Amino acid sequence: MSDTPTVGEASSSRSSRGAVPATQRSSWTSFLKSIASFSGDLSSLTAPPFILSPTSLTEFPAYWCERPDLFSAIADAKTDEDRSLAVLKWFISTLKDQYTSRNESMGSEKKPLNPVLGELFYGHWPDKNGRGKTNLLVEQVSHHPPITAYYISNPSKGLSLQGHNAQKTSFSGGSIIVRQVGHAVLTVLLPSGDKEEFLITLPRLRIDGLWYGSPYIELTDTSYIQSSTGWLSTIEYKGKGYFSGKSHSFKAVLSAPDGALADTIEGTWHTTSKNVLTGAPFHDVTGLKEEATVVDVEQQGEWESRQLWRAVAKGIREGDFETASREKSKIENEQRQRRKDEVTAGTKWELKHFVHIDNDPTYENLGKLFKANPPTEDAYIFQHNPPFGELGLETGAVKPGA
């Protein structure tokens, strides 16, 4: 697979990979002007159809586990330090799939379809070579603002990941700046019967290449992975500036509970990295990823993502933007009417799999250890009601080593 282009590489390949279609140039110019003059959250703006992805944002949590062997390996670590390193390795290995995979497959970053309230996505990665089966459940728990909640579990390994994600976007210096709101909590059930928790915060994004119709993502600032045992990974995203730096660079420092430096990892998150202290390779995502297994769209319910957006996705993939736009508007208008009907009836949409809480105690308690900002955050708690009993989504149903 080719890597995401740097600023220079993107410039030389725009004509072949991200050029604005002739029929869409006026709408793209209008879109850029609206971005530059807009003062609120950009997520409410309507993007030209050619820049849309055929995939809904509801499917994005699958990127957490498109390398399921690394997720499973967390449970096999024997010490607190080894587990923290395994979690760091898995997390860094998710970034390529989350933030550059569309650039590779579609020529440039595309705007995902904005999910409707109640939209669902289910999938799994089968058991191979003793890694256990990993299950994925996603629900769109808010439309304004868009918030996606997810629950990923590998019951036989005693692993579960619960989190939610939202975006607040703005425009600055010719780029779209995305502040990701939300967090994830990874729980590891240990053979002793104890559990270890990891609080995972999310990096910020900068979307460049807009003026050429060839957007790509660069990660910025710092994110953290804090273990309940006291181990902390601090991940600094360096990226590429206008005059220096290397695209998608990062530096991660693992600190012991007493604050002592234990390991330093450096590299590019979309390719490879190494342990600076030992020189040993750390992560490598140059190989193929493994997409989630999903039920055929014909067998999906009306609220499941690929069934819901079927006609829109078909239009985008075939370059029939008129049909894509018409079908997209139809779905959006139906949702607006549904909200109006709820207001008239004095009812509220009931979530299917999650319950909202104003303050996540795990976030607050672990966040204190590295002075998280903000100090508190809300959460969506999975109600352990998977759509099909055979999915085995209950994390505690099978204990590690059983």
DAJOSUL-V298755 format. One record per residue. RES is the residue in one small letter. SS is DSSP state (H for helix, E for strand, - for the rest). PHI is phi in degrees with one decimal (none if undefined). Layout:
res | ss | phi
RES | SS | PHI
RES | SS | PHI
//
This chain:
res | ss | phi
m | - | none
s | - | -79.5
d | - | -82.9
t | - | -64.1
p | - | -68.4
t | - | -74.9
v | H | -57.3
g | H | -66.6
e | H | -65.6
a | H | -62.3
s | H | -61.1
s | H | -78.3
s | H | -115.6
r | H | -61.9
s | H | -63.6
s | H | -98.2
r | H | -113.3
g | - | -127.9
a | - | -62.1
v | - | -73.4
p | - | -56.5
a | H | -54.1
t | H | -73.2
q | H | -112.2
r | H | -61.9
s | H | -67.1
s | H | -69.1
w | H | -68.2
t | H | -62.0
s | H | -64.0
f | H | -63.7
l | H | -62.5
k | H | -64.4
s | H | -67.4
i | H | -62.2
a | H | -64.2
s | H | -100.4
f | - | -84.6
s | - | -106.2
g | - | -99.5
d | - | -76.8
l | H | -68.0
s | H | -63.5
s | H | -83.9
l | - | -78.6
t | - | -93.8
a | - | -85.7
p | - | -58.8
p | H | -56.5
f | H | -68.2
i | H | -92.9
l | E | -81.9
s | E | -85.8
p | E | -78.7
t | E | -111.9
s | E | -75.9
l | H | -59.2
t | H | -63.1
e | H | -82.4
f | H | -62.9
p | H | -58.8
a | H | -61.9
y | H | -63.9
w | H | -62.2
c | H | -130.2
e | - | -78.4
r | - | -129.7
p | H | -62.4
d | H | -63.3
l | H | -70.6
f | H | -64.3
s | H | -61.0
a | H | -63.7
i | H | -58.0
a | H | -70.8
d | H | -88.0
a | - | -66.2
k | - | -96.3
t | - | -122.9
d | H | -59.4
e | H | -64.8
d | H | -62.4
r | H | -66.3
s | H | -63.2
l | H | -66.6
a | H | -65.5
v | H | -66.3
l | H | -62.6
k | H | -61.6
w | H | -62.9
f | H | -62.9
i | H | -59.2
s | H | -73.3
t | H | -83.0
l | H | -68.2
k | H | -58.1
d | H | -65.6
q | H | -72.1
y | H | -120.4
t | - | -130.9
s | H | -64.2
r | H | -71.7
n | H | -61.1
e | H | -74.3
s | H | -87.2
m | H | -120.9
g | - | 93.2
s | - | -165.4
e | - | -64.8
k | - | -118.5
k | E | -79.2
p | E | -66.7
l | E | -65.5
n | - | -77.7
p | - | -63.9
v | - | -91.6
l | - | -61.1
g | - | 93.3
e | - | -63.8
l | E | -127.5
f | E | -145.5
y | E | -123.2
g | E | -165.4
h | E | -158.8
w | E | -117.5
p | - | -68.4
d | - | -67.7
k | - | -138.0
n | - | 54.2
g | - | 77.6
r | - | -79.8
g | - | 84.6
k | - | -86.3
t | E | -109.3
n | E | -111.4
l | E | -130.8
l | E | -136.0
v | E | -132.1
e | E | -139.3
q | E | -81.9
v | E | -96.8
s | E | -155.2
h | - | -105.3
h | - | -126.5
p | - | -77.9
p | - | -66.2
i | E | -133.0
t | E | -113.2
a | E | -108.8
y | E | -146.3
y | E | -141.8
i | E | -120.0
s | E | -145.1
n | E | -127.9
p | H | -58.0
s | H | -68.5
k | H | -99.6
g | - | 71.4
l | E | -115.9
s | E | -147.1
l | E | -128.5
q | E | -125.2
g | E | -168.9
h | E | -147.8
n | E | -144.7
a | E | -139.1
q | E | -130.8
k | E | -118.2
t | E | -113.7
s | E | -146.6
f | E | -118.8
s | E | -156.4
g | - | 58.4
g | - | 83.2
s | E | -127.0
i | E | -90.6
i | E | -103.3
v | E | -117.7
r | E | -97.0
q | E | -80.0
v | E | -104.9
g | E | 124.3
h | E | -160.8
a | E | -130.0
v | E | -124.1
l | E | -97.1
t | E | -113.8
v | E | -118.2
l | E | -84.4
l | - | -87.0
p | - | -56.1
s | - | -72.4
g | - | 100.6
d | - | -77.4
k | E | -133.3
e | E | -120.2
e | E | -118.0
f | E | -126.0
l | E | -88.9
i | E | -117.6
t | E | -96.0
l | - | -112.7
p | - | -73.5
r | E | -88.7
l | E | -120.8
r | E | -128.3
i | E | -101.5
d | E | -106.2
g | - | 78.2
l | H | -65.4
w | H | -66.1
y | H | -102.0
g | - | 67.0
s | - | -132.8
p | - | -66.1
y | E | -146.5
i | E | -103.2
e | E | -124.6
l | E | -85.3
t | E | -136.4
d | - | 65.7
t | E | -137.1
s | E | -127.0
y | E | -135.2
i | E | -129.3
q | E | -108.7
s | E | -89.8
s | - | -68.2
t | - | -85.8
g | - | 105.9
w | - | -72.5
l | E | -131.6
s | E | -104.1
t | E | -110.7
i | E | -113.6
e | E | -103.5
y | E | -100.4
k | - | -90.8
g | - | 68.3
k | E | -115.6
g | - | -89.8
y | - | -72.3
f | - | -120.9
s | - | -156.1
g | E | 94.6
k | - | -120.0
s | - | -58.4
h | - | 65.2
s | E | -78.8
f | E | -150.7
k | E | -136.7
a | E | -118.3
v | E | -117.6
l | E | -100.3
s | E | -113.6
a | - | -73.5
p | - | -55.0
d | - | -87.4
g | - | 91.3
a | - | -70.3
l | E | -68.3
a | E | -110.4
d | E | -149.2
t | E | -129.3
i | E | -117.2
e | E | -137.3
g | E | 162.2
t | E | -116.6
w | - | -68.1
h | - | -92.5
t | - | -133.7
t | E | -140.5
s | E | -150.2
k | E | -142.6
n | E | -80.4
v | - | -63.7
l | - | -73.4
t | - | -109.6
g | - | 80.6
a | - | -76.2
p | E | -58.5
f | E | -111.3
h | E | -128.8
d | E | -150.5
v | - | -118.2
t | - | -79.1
g | - | -85.0
l | - | -72.1
k | - | -90.7
e | - | -123.5
e | - | -74.5
a | - | -65.8
t | E | -80.9
v | - | -128.1
v | - | -59.6
d | - | -51.9
v | H | -58.6
e | H | -64.2
q | H | -97.8
q | - | -84.7
g | - | -75.7
e | - | -64.6
w | - | -92.7
e | E | -76.9
s | H | -53.0
r | H | -71.1
q | H | -74.4
l | H | -61.1
w | - | -100.1
r | H | -53.9
a | H | -68.6
v | H | -65.1
a | H | -61.5
k | H | -61.9
g | H | -63.6
i | H | -64.8
r | H | -64.1
e | - | -91.3
g | - | 74.1
d | - | -91.7
f | H | -70.0
e | H | -64.8
t | H | -65.0
a | H | -59.4
s | H | -65.3
r | H | -64.7
e | H | -68.4
k | H | -64.5
s | H | -62.4
k | H | -61.3
i | H | -64.0
e | H | -64.9
n | H | -67.3
e | H | -61.7
q | H | -68.7
r | H | -61.8
q | H | -65.7
r | H | -61.4
r | H | -64.6
k | H | -63.2
d | H | -64.2
e | H | -65.9
v | H | -63.5
t | H | -62.0
a | H | -83.3
g | - | 70.6
t | - | -111.0
k | - | -134.0
w | - | -61.0
e | - | -97.2
l | - | -68.4
k | - | -89.5
h | - | -118.2
f | E | -129.6
v | E | -123.8
h | E | -83.9
i | E | -125.1
d | - | -72.9
n | - | -139.3
d | - | -86.6
p | H | -62.5
t | H | -65.3
y | H | -60.6
e | H | -64.0
n | H | -69.4
l | H | -75.8
g | H | -63.5
k | - | -61.7
l | - | -68.5
f | - | -126.9
k | - | 57.2
a | - | -61.0
n | - | -127.4
p | - | -76.7
p | - | -72.3
t | - | -133.6
e | - | -154.3
d | - | -76.6
a | E | -158.7
y | E | -120.2
i | E | -99.6
f | E | -66.6
q | - | -94.5
h | - | 53.6
n | - | -126.6
p | - | -61.0
p | - | -66.6
f | - | -134.2
g | H | -56.9
e | H | -71.8
l | H | -69.0
g | - | 61.8
l | - | -76.8
e | - | -74.2
t | H | -58.9
g | H | -84.3
a | H | -65.2
v | - | -129.6
k | - | -81.7
p | - | -54.3
g | - | 84.6
a | - | -75.0
//
